[in-house]
Amino acid sequence: MDNKAIIIDPFNNYEIRSKYVKICLEELGYETIIVSSNFSHNKKTYVEKSNENDVVFIDTPAYFKNLSYKRIKSHRVFARRVYEYVANERPDLIYCILPPNSLAKYMAKYQRANGNCRVFFDVLDLWPESL
């Protein structure tokens, strides 16, 4: 396979959605990796690494309140680290689930620098930055 795709599923809350998108991309001929945070937004704990070798976990700072500076900081750190990962992997296609909205900024920046990369945003919510 010559084409590489990255699915960014920040909180791994939409696991089923990511898996279906992955199946579709692989049927189209893309070698596909899912990138997610190693911090669970719902449980407020770090997640155990998956046995699946197609999921990459990005180290992300913890936070414990949904309305907090630490949460925004955690999201921004995750977005920046995902950008660094994507820049290293150089995919042909990025499928990015939002929020956090800061991911859109970094993936758009990557796309501008790599015009041949297609970027798709799946906007599920506009939280918390919409406050």
N, C-alpha and C positions, 0 to 999 in steps of 0.2 A: 504494500500500500504506500502510495506516495503522499497522500493527503493526510494532514494531522489536524485533529479538532480537540478543543478543550471545552468542557462544560464546567462552568463555575457555579457551584451550588453552595453558597456561603454557610448556611446553617445545617445543611443536610436534612432539613425539614421536609423537603419535597423529593425525597429519595425515589419514589415511584416515578415522578415526572422526569427526573434526571435519567433514570434507567431507560425509560421509553425514548427519550431524545437520543440517548446513546445508541440504542438499537437502530433507530432511524438513520443516524449518521453513519453507523457501521455498514448498514445496507447500501448506503450511497458511496461506500469505499473509503471512509475516513477511519484512520487509527485514532481511537477516542479515549481520552482520560477525563475523569471527573476530579475537580479540585474543590476541596471543602475546608472549613475551619475545624481545628481540633478542639474547639470549645462549643459546648451545647448551649444554645440560647435558652432552650426550654428548661433544662435541668440545672443550668448554671454550674456545670462541672465539665472537666475535660473528657472527651470521648475516647473510647478505646479504639485503637487502630483497627481498621477493617482488614480482613483476610484477603479481600479482593485486591489484586495488584493493579487495578485500573482506577483506584481512588488514591489521590494524593492529599494528605492533610497538611495544612499550613498552620504553623504555630501562631496562635492568636492570644493576646492578653485577656485575662478573665475580667468579668464585671458581674455585679450582683444585683443591681437595680436597673430596671428598664429605662427609667428617666435619669440618666446620669452622664456626667462628663466621661467617666471611664468607659461607658458603652460606646459613645461616639469615638473616643480614642481607639478603642479596640477595633471598631469597624474601619477606621482610617488606616490603622496598622495592617489589618488584613488586606485591604484594597492595595496598599503599596507593596506588600509582600507577594500578592497574586500578580501584580504587574511585573515584578522582578522575575517571578517564575515563568510567566508567559513570554517575557522578552528573551529568556534563556531557551525556551522550548520552540519558539517561532512557529506557532500554528498557522494553518491556512484559514481556519474558521474558529470563532469563539462564540459560544452560546452562554450568555451570562444572565443568571437569575438575580433580580434586584428585589428587595434591598440587600445590603446597604447601598444607598444612592451613590456613595463615593466610588463604588466600583465602576459606575458609568463614566465618571471623569477619567479614571485610569485606563479603562478599556478603549475609550474614544481617543485618548492620547496615544495608545499603542497603535490603533488603527490609522491615525494620521501619519505616524512614522513608518507604517508598514501597509501602504495602500492596497496591496494585493490580499490582505487578510480581511475576511468578511466577519463582521461582528453583529450578533443578534442579541437584543435585550428582551428578557422576559420579565415584565414588570408585574410583580405580584402584589406589591404594596409600596407606599412611599414613606415608610416609617423608619427611623425616628426623625430623620432630617427635615421632614415636612413641618415639624413643629416650629 
